[in-house]
Amino acid sequence: MNSSGKRYTLLLVDDEKAWSDNLKDDLERLNFTVYYEEEAENTLKRIREVKPDAVLLDILFHQENKGKLTLKNIIAKYAALPVIMLTSTMVDTYVDADYPGRAFSYPKDALSPEDEQSYKVFARKIRETIEGTDNIENYIGKFEEIGLIVGNTKAMKEACRMVLNAKKTDSTVLITGETGTGKELIAKAIHKLGKRKDNRLVSFNCAAVSETLVESELFGHEKGAFTDARERRPGKFELADKGTVFLDEIGDMSPNTQSKILRVLEEKCFERLGGTETIHVDVRLISATHKDLLEEIKKGNFREDLYHRLNVVQIELPPLRDRVGDIEILYKHFVNQLKVKLHKDEIIDTLRPQLKKLFENYHWPGNIRAFGKSIERAINITNSAILMEGDFSLKGSLENSENAFGNADEIIQGIWNGNIAWKDLKKESTKKGMQRGLIFKGLVDRWLLEKKTKPEYRDLADLLNTTADNMRQKFRECGLSLRDDWQKRE
């Protein structure tokens, strides 16, 4: 079979393993990457893991019609993800009628091992479905207008793909990520691309206002409600009626205010501080936090019922140290934006290799925000048309460049000795401010040194007690490939 077009990733969910294996082989020969899952209940988990471009989903699982509920769950969580339902002549193909434009059915009987053309027709239909849905490339310009740079790393592309999912629904969205990763930009993108774009987006930082003023800011107050309340004032929710409220750093909100937010979500109403009139509103809520809310729940600092109401759609933003493949794109964006703002048209956006290496070895505790500010400072002080290493004063950057390899060596040694598994790697690398790409590179070099051969993904996966597919995916997210990056060292 001949392959054609871009190589898309598919998730095949079907309990007939022998049939699925044949379909997987045929689709992979037609230039797809196919992951297989046998249990319908694991579909959402597998979507999070493999981030497919489309799902091929059977209707019957062990003679039970689990496909319909699974499809409903997929569409609720991943509105823009194409779903192809694999049906038989014995099953009513309700899909096309109930979910027009969101999913379609395809009969298994149409695929014949004796007819190669039948698989080519199916592959063409899959491609048409994927390419006919929202894709990030079509929105890059709109994202950039907002100030959101998609970049090339898979983690950031996945976050932006989730924006396209979220814009089609009115579900609550929880954006997580370290300080400075661009959570407010994501909220703006969801609002500006969604159906509420013609109404207001009202933002509020829960950590920036004292506890005593939060309720008044969110829900408004009546004249005389407190000493300085000289007139009636509407709150953020009232101002955002028919639009969107963005609550930044919601993890810093007090339990008392959390209960009132929960009421707004459940009943869509509230009273102003000092008032008795019930105000009804129609708002979409987007929230963000740099905290681990599950840990905050364990500590008794955050309500579990509110967490589940907020976390219908979750978007996780990667820290800059995990998207170093985007450094050059971000650099050019900031330089071209700031040279206009600072009236320094002579500045050129060329990124010197030495400066790029300096950026890549710095841990960027303030992430994208700190990166932009450092470039702004450099443009202000430079006497050159091209920014030089001496224009930047990245505190601890040289030490970090040296210590990074020390920290990476510690983690690599732990992996080699079997003391660090995949579940521990994220925790350890985050705690030490490490780029996982640096660890992966060091791990491959250690293998080359010890084994005298280039490792396969399954070899590294065995060291980390994970799967080869997961290892391949994580390398890709860090902009690495065993084939490309170590080919010359064999």
Summary of the structure (lengths in Angstrom):
residues: 490
radius of gyration: 25.4
end to end distance: 31.4
largest distance: 83.2
contacts: 1506
relative contact order: 0.07
helix: 52%
strand: 13%
